Amino acid sequence: MTMVMPPKISLEAARVNAKLLQKEAAEALNITPATLRSWENGDTMPDYNKAMELSELYHYPTDYIFFGKH
């Protein structure tokens, strides 16, 4: 039996699914909207602690957001 890995969800899609505006998410994470935009565009990546906060805020496991695993 072949196991199919679900595609990873983009940070932007996870935020939108959580019904958060970029500004709201940035405020909840204590970062600037520019930093969040940089993460969403793939220009930079959050550190471990911020990745965990994103996971909690967006209600998605970090593996699903960053690696396409569940």
mmCIF file of the N, C-alpha and C atoms, coordinates in Angstrom:
data_MODEL
# 
_entry.id   MODEL 
# 
loop_
_atom_site.group_PDB 
_atom_site.id 
_atom_site.type_symbol 
_atom_site.label_atom_id 
_atom_site.label_alt_id 
_atom_site.label_comp_id 
_atom_site.label_asym_id 
_atom_site.label_entity_id 
_atom_site.label_seq_id 
_atom_site.pdbx_PDB_ins_code 
_atom_site.Cartn_x 
_atom_site.Cartn_y 
_atom_site.Cartn_z 
_atom_site.occupancy 
_atom_site.B_iso_or_equiv 
_atom_site.pdbx_formal_charge 
_atom_site.auth_seq_id 
_atom_site.auth_comp_id 
_atom_site.auth_asym_id 
_atom_site.auth_atom_id 
_atom_site.pdbx_PDB_model_num 
ATOM 1   N N  . MET A 1 1  ? 0.842  -1.171 0.000  1.00 0.00 ? 1  MET A N  1 
ATOM 2   C CA . MET A 1 1  ? 0.000  0.000  0.000  1.00 0.00 ? 1  MET A CA 1 
ATOM 3   C C  . MET A 1 1  ? 0.893  1.241  0.000  1.00 0.00 ? 1  MET A C  1 
ATOM 4   N N  . THR A 1 2  ? 0.634  2.154  -0.918 1.00 0.00 ? 2  THR A N  1 
ATOM 5   C CA . THR A 1 2  ? 1.417  3.368  -1.024 1.00 0.00 ? 2  THR A CA 1 
ATOM 6   C C  . THR A 1 2  ? 0.762  4.470  -0.201 1.00 0.00 ? 2  THR A C  1 
ATOM 7   N N  . MET A 1 3  ? 1.574  5.099  0.629  1.00 0.00 ? 3  MET A N  1 
ATOM 8   C CA . MET A 1 3  ? 1.064  6.207  1.434  1.00 0.00 ? 3  MET A CA 1 
ATOM 9   C C  . MET A 1 3  ? 1.303  7.507  0.690  1.00 0.00 ? 3  MET A C  1 
ATOM 10  N N  . VAL A 1 4  ? 0.256  8.254  0.479  1.00 0.00 ? 4  VAL A N  1 
ATOM 11  C CA . VAL A 1 4  ? 0.365  9.529  -0.219 1.00 0.00 ? 4  VAL A CA 1 
ATOM 12  C C  . VAL A 1 4  ? 0.495  10.632 0.813  1.00 0.00 ? 4  VAL A C  1 
ATOM 13  N N  . MET A 1 5  ? 1.537  11.429 0.667  1.00 0.00 ? 5  MET A N  1 
ATOM 14  C CA . MET A 1 5  ? 1.754  12.538 1.591  1.00 0.00 ? 5  MET A CA 1 
ATOM 15  C C  . MET A 1 5  ? 0.898  13.721 1.157  1.00 0.00 ? 5  MET A C  1 
ATOM 16  N N  . PRO A 1 6  ? 0.194  14.334 2.078  1.00 0.00 ? 6  PRO A N  1 
ATOM 17  C CA . PRO A 1 6  ? -0.586 15.507 1.700  1.00 0.00 ? 6  PRO A CA 1 
ATOM 18  C C  . PRO A 1 6  ? 0.351  16.655 1.349  1.00 0.00 ? 6  PRO A C  1 
ATOM 19  N N  . PRO A 1 7  ? -0.066 17.508 0.439  1.00 0.00 ? 7  PRO A N  1 
ATOM 20  C CA . PRO A 1 7  ? 0.790  18.657 0.124  1.00 0.00 ? 7  PRO A CA 1 
ATOM 21  C C  . PRO A 1 7  ? 0.872  19.583 1.324  1.00 0.00 ? 7  PRO A C  1 
ATOM 22  N N  . LYS A 1 8  ? 1.987  20.266 1.432  1.00 0.00 ? 8  LYS A N  1 
ATOM 23  C CA . LYS A 1 8  ? 2.080  21.214 2.541  1.00 0.00 ? 8  LYS A CA 1 
ATOM 24  C C  . LYS A 1 8  ? 1.181  22.400 2.228  1.00 0.00 ? 8  LYS A C  1 
ATOM 25  N N  . ILE A 1 9  ? 0.711  23.019 3.259  1.00 0.00 ? 9  ILE A N  1 
ATOM 26  C CA . ILE A 1 9  ? -0.129 24.202 3.108  1.00 0.00 ? 9  ILE A CA 1 
ATOM 27  C C  . ILE A 1 9  ? 0.783  25.418 3.226  1.00 0.00 ? 9  ILE A C  1 
ATOM 28  N N  . SER A 1 10 ? 0.534  26.419 2.426  1.00 0.00 ? 10 SER A N  1 
ATOM 29  C CA . SER A 1 10 ? 1.352  27.628 2.516  1.00 0.00 ? 10 SER A CA 1 
ATOM 30  C C  . SER A 1 10 ? 1.013  28.386 3.792  1.00 0.00 ? 10 SER A C  1 
ATOM 31  N N  . LEU A 1 11 ? 1.960  29.161 4.250  1.00 0.00 ? 11 LEU A N  1 
ATOM 32  C CA . LEU A 1 11 ? 1.704  29.977 5.445  1.00 0.00 ? 11 LEU A CA 1 
ATOM 33  C C  . LEU A 1 11 ? 0.533  30.919 5.204  1.00 0.00 ? 11 LEU A C  1 
ATOM 34  N N  . GLU A 1 12 ? 0.469  31.486 4.014  1.00 0.00 ? 12 GLU A N  1 
ATOM 35  C CA . GLU A 1 12 ? -0.641 32.395 3.708  1.00 0.00 ? 12 GLU A CA 1 
ATOM 36  C C  . GLU A 1 12 ? -1.979 31.656 3.756  1.00 0.00 ? 12 GLU A C  1 
ATOM 37  N N  . ALA A 1 13 ? -2.048 30.474 3.163  1.00 0.00 ? 13 ALA A N  1 
ATOM 38  C CA . ALA A 1 13 ? -3.294 29.702 3.172  1.00 0.00 ? 13 ALA A CA 1 
ATOM 39  C C  . ALA A 1 13 ? -3.680 29.309 4.597  1.00 0.00 ? 13 ALA A C  1 
ATOM 40  N N  . ALA A 1 14 ? -2.705 28.926 5.403  1.00 0.00 ? 14 ALA A N  1 
ATOM 41  C CA . ALA A 1 14 ? -2.986 28.572 6.801  1.00 0.00 ? 14 ALA A CA 1 
ATOM 42  C C  . ALA A 1 14 ? -3.537 29.778 7.555  1.00 0.00 ? 14 ALA A C  1 
ATOM 43  N N  . ARG A 1 15 ? -2.959 30.958 7.289  1.00 0.00 ? 15 ARG A N  1 
ATOM 44  C CA . ARG A 1 15 ? -3.444 32.182 7.945  1.00 0.00 ? 15 ARG A CA 1 
ATOM 45  C C  . ARG A 1 15 ? -4.865 32.505 7.508  1.00 0.00 ? 15 ARG A C  1 
ATOM 46  N N  . VAL A 1 16 ? -5.116 32.422 6.216  1.00 0.00 ? 16 VAL A N  1 
ATOM 47  C CA . VAL A 1 16 ? -6.451 32.720 5.695  1.00 0.00 ? 16 VAL A CA 1 
ATOM 48  C C  . VAL A 1 16 ? -7.465 31.716 6.247  1.00 0.00 ? 16 VAL A C  1 
ATOM 49  N N  . ASN A 1 17 ? -7.088 30.435 6.303  1.00 0.00 ? 17 ASN A N  1 
ATOM 50  C CA . ASN A 1 17 ? -7.983 29.424 6.875  1.00 0.00 ? 17 ASN A CA 1 
ATOM 51  C C  . ASN A 1 17 ? -8.278 29.690 8.344  1.00 0.00 ? 17 ASN A C  1 
ATOM 52  N N  . ALA A 1 18 ? -7.336 30.318 9.030  1.00 0.00 ? 18 ALA A N  1 
ATOM 53  C CA . ALA A 1 18 ? -7.532 30.684 10.440 1.00 0.00 ? 18 ALA A CA 1 
ATOM 54  C C  . ALA A 1 18 ? -8.324 31.980 10.571 1.00 0.00 ? 18 ALA A C  1 
ATOM 55  N N  . LYS A 1 19 ? -8.717 32.544 9.414  1.00 0.00 ? 19 LYS A N  1 
ATOM 56  C CA . LYS A 1 19 ? -9.510 33.778 9.373  1.00 0.00 ? 19 LYS A CA 1 
ATOM 57  C C  . LYS A 1 19 ? -8.798 34.959 10.024 1.00 0.00 ? 19 LYS A C  1 
ATOM 58  N N  . LEU A 1 20 ? -7.492 35.060 9.737  1.00 0.00 ? 20 LEU A N  1 
ATOM 59  C CA . LEU A 1 20 ? -6.691 36.156 10.267 1.00 0.00 ? 20 LEU A CA 1 
ATOM 60  C C  . LEU A 1 20 ? -6.150 37.009 9.131  1.00 0.00 ? 20 LEU A C  1 
ATOM 61  N N  . LEU A 1 21 ? -6.180 38.304 9.336  1.00 0.00 ? 21 LEU A N  1 
ATOM 62  C CA . LEU A 1 21 ? -5.501 39.211 8.424  1.00 0.00 ? 21 LEU A CA 1 
ATOM 63  C C  . LEU A 1 21 ? -4.014 39.168 8.741  1.00 0.00 ? 21 LEU A C  1 
ATOM 64  N N  . GLN A 1 22 ? -3.212 39.556 7.792  1.00 0.00 ? 22 GLN A N  1 
ATOM 65  C CA . GLN A 1 22 ? -1.759 39.556 8.006  1.00 0.00 ? 22 GLN A CA 1 
ATOM 66  C C  . GLN A 1 22 ? -1.398 40.404 9.222  1.00 0.00 ? 22 GLN A C  1 
ATOM 67  N N  . LYS A 1 23 ? -2.025 41.562 9.341  1.00 0.00 ? 23 LYS A N  1 
ATOM 68  C CA . LYS A 1 23 ? -1.744 42.455 10.473 1.00 0.00 ? 23 LYS A CA 1 
ATOM 69  C C  . LYS A 1 23 ? -2.123 41.797 11.803 1.00 0.00 ? 23 LYS A C  1 
ATOM 70  N N  . GLU A 1 24 ? -3.261 41.113 11.838 1.00 0.00 ? 24 GLU A N  1 
ATOM 71  C CA . GLU A 1 24 ? -3.708 40.446 13.065 1.00 0.00 ? 24 GLU A CA 1 
ATOM 72  C C  . GLU A 1 24 ? -2.755 39.323 13.474 1.00 0.00 ? 24 GLU A C  1 
ATOM 73  N N  . ALA A 1 25 ? -2.338 38.528 12.506 1.00 0.00 ? 25 ALA A N  1 
ATOM 74  C CA . ALA A 1 25 ? -1.413 37.436 12.796 1.00 0.00 ? 25 ALA A CA 1 
ATOM 75  C C  . ALA A 1 25 ? -0.073 37.980 13.280 1.00 0.00 ? 25 ALA A C  1 
ATOM 76  N N  . ALA A 1 26 ? 0.413  39.023 12.618 1.00 0.00 ? 26 ALA A N  1 
ATOM 77  C CA . ALA A 1 26 ? 1.687  39.628 13.021 1.00 0.00 ? 26 ALA A CA 1 
ATOM 78  C C  . ALA A 1 26 ? 1.621  40.139 14.455 1.00 0.00 ? 26 ALA A C  1 
ATOM 79  N N  . GLU A 1 27 ? 0.523  40.798 14.799 1.00 0.00 ? 27 GLU A N  1 
ATOM 80  C CA . GLU A 1 27 ? 0.365  41.305 16.160 1.00 0.00 ? 27 GLU A CA 1 
ATOM 81  C C  . GLU A 1 27 ? 0.335  40.160 17.171 1.00 0.00 ? 27 GLU A C  1 
ATOM 82  N N  . ALA A 1 28 ? -0.374 39.081 16.842 1.00 0.00 ? 28 ALA A N  1 
ATOM 83  C CA . ALA A 1 28 ? -0.462 37.936 17.752 1.00 0.00 ? 28 ALA A CA 1 
ATOM 84  C C  . ALA A 1 28 ? 0.901  37.280 17.959 1.00 0.00 ? 28 ALA A C  1 
ATOM 85  N N  . LEU A 1 29 ? 1.758  37.368 16.944 1.00 0.00 ? 29 LEU A N  1 
ATOM 86  C CA . LEU A 1 29 ? 3.083  36.754 17.012 1.00 0.00 ? 29 LEU A CA 1 
ATOM 87  C C  . LEU A 1 29 ? 4.173  37.718 17.490 1.00 0.00 ? 29 LEU A C  1 
ATOM 88  N N  . ASN A 1 30 ? 3.787  38.970 17.747 1.00 0.00 ? 30 ASN A N  1 
ATOM 89  C CA . ASN A 1 30 ? 4.730  40.018 18.150 1.00 0.00 ? 30 ASN A CA 1 
ATOM 90  C C  . ASN A 1 30 ? 5.848  40.220 17.124 1.00 0.00 ? 30 ASN A C  1 
ATOM 91  N N  . ILE A 1 31 ? 5.439  40.265 15.863 1.00 0.00 ? 31 ILE A N  1 
ATOM 92  C CA . ILE A 1 31 ? 6.370  40.531 14.770 1.00 0.00 ? 31 ILE A CA 1 
ATOM 93  C C  . ILE A 1 31 ? 5.752  41.620 13.891 1.00 0.00 ? 31 ILE A C  1 
ATOM 94  N N  . THR A 1 32 ? 6.509  42.133 12.964 1.00 0.00 ? 32 THR A N  1 
ATOM 95  C CA . THR A 1 32 ? 5.970  43.131 12.040 1.00 0.00 ? 32 THR A CA 1 
ATOM 96  C C  . THR A 1 32 ? 5.260  42.429 10.883 1.00 0.00 ? 32 THR A C  1 
ATOM 97  N N  . PRO A 1 33 ? 4.297  43.112 10.278 1.00 0.00 ? 33 PRO A N  1 
ATOM 98  C CA . PRO A 1 33 ? 3.670  42.534 9.084  1.00 0.00 ? 33 PRO A CA 1 
ATOM 99  C C  . PRO A 1 33 ? 4.695  42.241 7.983  1.00 0.00 ? 33 PRO A C  1 
ATOM 100 N N  . ALA A 1 34 ? 5.744  43.054 7.899  1.00 0.00 ? 34 ALA A N  1 
ATOM 101 C CA . ALA A 1 34 ? 6.791  42.822 6.891  1.00 0.00 ? 34 ALA A CA 1 
ATOM 102 C C  . ALA A 1 34 ? 7.502  41.493 7.134  1.00 0.00 ? 34 ALA A C  1 
ATOM 103 N N  . THR A 1 35 ? 7.728  41.140 8.393  1.00 0.00 ? 35 THR A N  1 
ATOM 104 C CA . THR A 1 35 ? 8.365  39.860 8.710  1.00 0.00 ? 35 THR A CA 1 
ATOM 105 C C  . THR A 1 35 ? 7.457  38.708 8.304  1.00 0.00 ? 35 THR A C  1 
ATOM 106 N N  . LEU A 1 36 ? 6.180  38.806 8.626  1.00 0.00 ? 36 LEU A N  1 
ATOM 107 C CA . LEU A 1 36 ? 5.237  37.758 8.252  1.00 0.00 ? 36 LEU A CA 1 
ATOM 108 C C  . LEU A 1 36 ? 5.145  37.640 6.733  1.00 0.00 ? 36 LEU A C  1 
ATOM 109 N N  . ARG A 1 37 ? 5.105  38.763 6.049  1.00 0.00 ? 37 ARG A N  1 
ATOM 110 C CA . ARG A 1 37 ? 5.062  38.772 4.584  1.00 0.00 ? 37 ARG A CA 1 
ATOM 111 C C  . ARG A 1 37 ? 6.296  38.071 4.011  1.00 0.00 ? 37 ARG A C  1 
ATOM 112 N N  . SER A 1 38 ? 7.450  38.305 4.613  1.00 0.00 ? 38 SER A N  1 
ATOM 113 C CA . SER A 1 38 ? 8.691  37.670 4.178  1.00 0.00 ? 38 SER A CA 1 
ATOM 114 C C  . SER A 1 38 ? 8.609  36.147 4.335  1.00 0.00 ? 38 SER A C  1 
ATOM 115 N N  . TRP A 1 39 ? 8.030  35.690 5.438  1.00 0.00 ? 39 TRP A N  1 
ATOM 116 C CA . TRP A 1 39 ? 7.844  34.255 5.644  1.00 0.00 ? 39 TRP A CA 1 
ATOM 117 C C  . TRP A 1 39 ? 6.873  33.689 4.615  1.00 0.00 ? 39 TRP A C  1 
ATOM 118 N N  . GLU A 1 40 ? 5.758  34.399 4.412  1.00 0.00 ? 40 GLU A N  1 
ATOM 119 C CA . GLU A 1 40 ? 4.747  33.920 3.473  1.00 0.00 ? 40 GLU A CA 1 
ATOM 120 C C  . GLU A 1 40 ? 5.274  33.877 2.040  1.00 0.00 ? 40 GLU A C  1 
ATOM 121 N N  . ASN A 1 41 ? 6.150  34.792 1.697  1.00 0.00 ? 41 ASN A N  1 
ATOM 122 C CA . ASN A 1 41 ? 6.734  34.822 0.350  1.00 0.00 ? 41 ASN A CA 1 
ATOM 123 C C  . ASN A 1 41 ? 7.880  33.833 0.190  1.00 0.00 ? 41 ASN A C  1 
ATOM 124 N N  . GLY A 1 42 ? 8.338  33.243 1.291  1.00 0.00 ? 42 GLY A N  1 
ATOM 125 C CA . GLY A 1 42 ? 9.434  32.290 1.240  1.00 0.00 ? 42 GLY A CA 1 
ATOM 126 C C  . GLY A 1 42 ? 10.811 32.942 1.185  1.00 0.00 ? 42 GLY A C  1 
ATOM 127 N N  . ASP A 1 43 ? 10.859 34.247 1.458  1.00 0.00 ? 43 ASP A N  1 
ATOM 128 C CA . ASP A 1 43 ? 12.144 34.953 1.457  1.00 0.00 ? 43 ASP A CA 1 
ATOM 129 C C  . ASP A 1 43 ? 12.980 34.592 2.684  1.00 0.00 ? 43 ASP A C  1 
ATOM 130 N N  . THR A 1 44 ? 12.312 34.406 3.825  1.00 0.00 ? 44 THR A N  1 
ATOM 131 C CA . THR A 1 44 ? 12.965 34.001 5.064  1.00 0.00 ? 44 THR A CA 1 
ATOM 132 C C  . THR A 1 44 ? 12.069 32.973 5.749  1.00 0.00 ? 44 THR A C  1 
ATOM 133 N N  . MET A 1 45 ? 12.594 32.343 6.779  1.00 0.00 ? 45 MET A N  1 
ATOM 134 C CA . MET A 1 45 ? 11.838 31.343 7.536  1.00 0.00 ? 45 MET A CA 1 
ATOM 135 C C  . MET A 1 45 ? 11.809 31.745 9.007  1.00 0.00 ? 45 MET A C  1 
ATOM 136 N N  . PRO A 1 46 ? 10.716 31.422 9.693  1.00 0.00 ? 46 PRO A N  1 
ATOM 137 C CA . PRO A 1 46 ? 10.671 31.713 11.129 1.00 0.00 ? 46 PRO A CA 1 
ATOM 138 C C  . PRO A 1 46 ? 11.622 30.796 11.886 1.00 0.00 ? 46 PRO A C  1 
ATOM 139 N N  . ASP A 1 47 ? 12.068 31.257 13.050 1.00 0.00 ? 47 ASP A N  1 
ATOM 140 C CA . ASP A 1 47 ? 12.873 30.383 13.897 1.00 0.00 ? 47 ASP A CA 1 
ATOM 141 C C  . ASP A 1 47 ? 11.954 29.331 14.532 1.00 0.00 ? 47 ASP A C  1 
ATOM 142 N N  . TYR A 1 48 ? 12.547 28.407 15.234 1.00 0.00 ? 48 TYR A N  1 
ATOM 143 C CA . TYR A 1 48 ? 11.782 27.292 15.814 1.00 0.00 ? 48 TYR A CA 1 
ATOM 144 C C  . TYR A 1 48 ? 10.622 27.776 16.683 1.00 0.00 ? 48 TYR A C  1 
ATOM 145 N N  . ASN A 1 49 ? 10.896 28.717 17.579 1.00 0.00 ? 49 ASN A N  1 
ATOM 146 C CA . ASN A 1 49 ? 9.852  29.186 18.497 1.00 0.00 ? 49 ASN A CA 1 
ATOM 147 C C  . ASN A 1 49 ? 8.701  29.844 17.756 1.00 0.00 ? 49 ASN A C  1 
ATOM 148 N N  . LYS A 1 50 ? 9.022  30.661 16.756 1.00 0.00 ? 50 LYS A N  1 
ATOM 149 C CA . LYS A 1 50 ? 7.958  31.319 15.984 1.00 0.00 ? 50 LYS A CA 1 
ATOM 150 C C  . LYS A 1 50 ? 7.202  30.292 15.139 1.00 0.00 ? 50 LYS A C  1 
ATOM 151 N N  . ALA A 1 51 ? 7.887  29.279 14.646 1.00 0.00 ? 51 ALA A N  1 
ATOM 152 C CA . ALA A 1 51 ? 7.209  28.220 13.884 1.00 0.00 ? 51 ALA A CA 1 
ATOM 153 C C  . ALA A 1 51 ? 6.190  27.509 14.769 1.00 0.00 ? 51 ALA A C  1 
ATOM 154 N N  . MET A 1 52 ? 6.546  27.275 16.017 1.00 0.00 ? 52 MET A N  1 
ATOM 155 C CA . MET A 1 52 ? 5.624  26.633 16.958 1.00 0.00 ? 52 MET A CA 1 
ATOM 156 C C  . MET A 1 52 ? 4.432  27.550 17.258 1.00 0.00 ? 52 MET A C  1 
ATOM 157 N N  . GLU A 1 53 ? 4.709  28.850 17.394 1.00 0.00 ? 53 GLU A N  1 
ATOM 158 C CA . GLU A 1 53 ? 3.626  29.808 17.624 1.00 0.00 ? 53 GLU A CA 1 
ATOM 159 C C  . GLU A 1 53 ? 2.688  29.865 16.417 1.00 0.00 ? 53 GLU A C  1 
ATOM 160 N N  . LEU A 1 54 ? 3.258  29.844 15.213 1.00 0.00 ? 54 LEU A N  1 
ATOM 161 C CA . LEU A 1 54 ? 2.443  29.824 13.988 1.00 0.00 ? 54 LEU A CA 1 
ATOM 162 C C  . LEU A 1 54 ? 1.540  28.599 13.969 1.00 0.00 ? 54 LEU A C  1 
ATOM 163 N N  . SER A 1 55 ? 2.106  27.464 14.293 1.00 0.00 ? 55 SER A N  1 
ATOM 164 C CA . SER A 1 55 ? 1.352  26.224 14.313 1.00 0.00 ? 55 SER A CA 1 
ATOM 165 C C  . SER A 1 55 ? 0.152  26.319 15.248 1.00 0.00 ? 55 SER A C  1 
ATOM 166 N N  . GLU A 1 56 ? 0.393  26.857 16.416 1.00 0.00 ? 56 GLU A N  1 
ATOM 167 C CA . GLU A 1 56 ? -0.690 27.004 17.394 1.00 0.00 ? 56 GLU A CA 1 
ATOM 168 C C  . GLU A 1 56 ? -1.719 28.036 16.939 1.00 0.00 ? 56 GLU A C  1 
ATOM 169 N N  . LEU A 1 57 ? -1.259 29.156 16.447 1.00 0.00 ? 57 LEU A N  1 
ATOM 170 C CA . LEU A 1 57 ? -2.157 30.232 16.012 1.00 0.00 ? 57 LEU A CA 1 
ATOM 171 C C  . LEU A 1 57 ? -3.021 29.804 14.830 1.00 0.00 ? 57 LEU A C  1 
ATOM 172 N N  . TYR A 1 58 ? -2.422 29.080 13.885 1.00 0.00 ? 58 TYR A N  1 
ATOM 173 C CA . TYR A 1 58 ? -3.130 28.686 12.666 1.00 0.00 ? 58 TYR A CA 1 
ATOM 174 C C  . TYR A 1 58 ? -3.838 27.338 12.792 1.00 0.00 ? 58 TYR A C  1 
ATOM 175 N N  . HIS A 1 59 ? -3.608 26.628 13.881 1.00 0.00 ? 59 HIS A N  1 
ATOM 176 C CA . HIS A 1 59 ? -4.236 25.320 14.131 1.00 0.00 ? 59 HIS A CA 1 
ATOM 177 C C  . HIS A 1 59 ? -3.832 24.275 13.085 1.00 0.00 ? 59 HIS A C  1 
ATOM 178 N N  . TYR A 1 60 ? -2.555 24.284 12.716 1.00 0.00 ? 60 TYR A N  1 
ATOM 179 C CA . TYR A 1 60 ? -1.987 23.277 11.820 1.00 0.00 ? 60 TYR A CA 1 
ATOM 180 C C  . TYR A 1 60 ? -0.688 22.778 12.446 1.00 0.00 ? 60 TYR A C  1 
ATOM 181 N N  . PRO A 1 61 ? -0.409 21.481 12.353 1.00 0.00 ? 61 PRO A N  1 
ATOM 182 C CA . PRO A 1 61 ? 0.880  20.985 12.846 1.00 0.00 ? 61 PRO A CA 1 
ATOM 183 C C  . PRO A 1 61 ? 2.023  21.586 12.032 1.00 0.00 ? 61 PRO A C  1 
ATOM 184 N N  . THR A 1 62 ? 3.148  21.799 12.664 1.00 0.00 ? 62 THR A N  1 
ATOM 185 C CA . THR A 1 62 ? 4.297  22.377 11.953 1.00 0.00 ? 62 THR A CA 1 
ATOM 186 C C  . THR A 1 62 ? 4.720  21.498 10.783 1.00 0.00 ? 62 THR A C  1 
ATOM 187 N N  . ASP A 1 63 ? 4.638  20.183 10.945 1.00 0.00 ? 63 ASP A N  1 
ATOM 188 C CA . ASP A 1 63 ? 5.020  19.289 9.855  1.00 0.00 ? 63 ASP A CA 1 
ATOM 189 C C  . ASP A 1 63 ? 4.163  19.528 8.618  1.00 0.00 ? 63 ASP A C  1 
ATOM 190 N N  . TYR A 1 64 ? 2.898  19.784 8.815  1.00 0.00 ? 64 TYR A N  1 
ATOM 191 C CA . TYR A 1 64 ? 1.983  20.010 7.699  1.00 0.00 ? 64 TYR A CA 1 
ATOM 192 C C  . TYR A 1 64 ? 2.276  21.340 7.018  1.00 0.00 ? 64 TYR A C  1 
ATOM 193 N N  . ILE A 1 65 ? 2.608  22.348 7.801  1.00 0.00 ? 65 ILE A N  1 
ATOM 194 C CA . ILE A 1 65 ? 2.902  23.667 7.229  1.00 0.00 ? 65 ILE A CA 1 
ATOM 195 C C  . ILE A 1 65 ? 4.246  23.658 6.515  1.00 0.00 ? 65 ILE A C  1 
ATOM 196 N N  . PHE A 1 66 ? 5.272  23.100 7.152  1.00 0.00 ? 66 PHE A N  1 
ATOM 197 C CA . PHE A 1 66 ? 6.620  23.235 6.626  1.00 0.00 ? 66 PHE A CA 1 
ATOM 198 C C  . PHE A 1 66 ? 7.132  22.039 5.816  1.00 0.00 ? 66 PHE A C  1 
ATOM 199 N N  . PHE A 1 67 ? 6.550  20.860 6.039  1.00 0.00 ? 67 PHE A N  1 
ATOM 200 C CA . PHE A 1 67 ? 7.089  19.676 5.381  1.00 0.00 ? 67 PHE A CA 1 
ATOM 201 C C  . PHE A 1 67 ? 6.081  18.850 4.601  1.00 0.00 ? 67 PHE A C  1 
ATOM 202 N N  . GLY A 1 68 ? 4.795  19.183 4.691  1.00 0.00 ? 68 GLY A N  1 
ATOM 203 C CA . GLY A 1 68 ? 3.788  18.426 3.965  1.00 0.00 ? 68 GLY A CA 1 
ATOM 204 C C  . GLY A 1 68 ? 3.494  17.072 4.571  1.00 0.00 ? 68 GLY A C  1 
ATOM 205 N N  . LYS A 1 69 ? 3.664  16.949 5.887  1.00 0.00 ? 69 LYS A N  1 
ATOM 206 C CA . LYS A 1 69 ? 3.370  15.700 6.597  1.00 0.00 ? 69 LYS A CA 1 
ATOM 207 C C  . LYS A 1 69 ? 2.271  15.964 7.600  1.00 0.00 ? 69 LYS A C  1 
ATOM 208 N N  . HIS A 1 70 ? 1.623  14.898 8.051  1.00 0.00 ? 70 HIS A N  1 
ATOM 209 C CA . HIS A 1 70 ? 0.620  15.062 9.110  1.00 0.00 ? 70 HIS A CA 1 
ATOM 210 C C  . HIS A 1 70 ? 0.878  14.076 10.214 1.00 0.00 ? 70 HIS A C  1 
# 
